[in-house]
Amino acid sequence: MSGGEEAPDKHGPLTLTPPLRSSMRTARG
């Protein structure tokens, strides 16, 4: 289940670390 692990991995840190979410949001858009 490589795909299943990759999905949560991307959303995992985003939800676990609030500061990372802001950084990612800026990088995304």
N, C-alpha and C positions, 0 to 999 in steps of 0.2 A: 504493500500500500504506500508507494512512494508519493503519489499524487496527494493522497489524503494527508500525509505528513507535511507536505509543502504548503497546503492551504492554511492550516492552523499556524504554521511557522510564520507566515507573513502577517497574519492577524493576531497571532499570539503576542509578540513584542509590542504591537501597536496598542493592544488593550492592557497589557501588563505595565508598560511604561508610558505614562501620560506625556512626558516631555518628548519621547521618541515619536509619538503620534503627531505632535505639532511639527516636528522636524520633517517627518515623512510627508505630511500634508502639504508642506511648502514645496518639497522636492517634487511631489506628484503633480501639483498644479501651481 
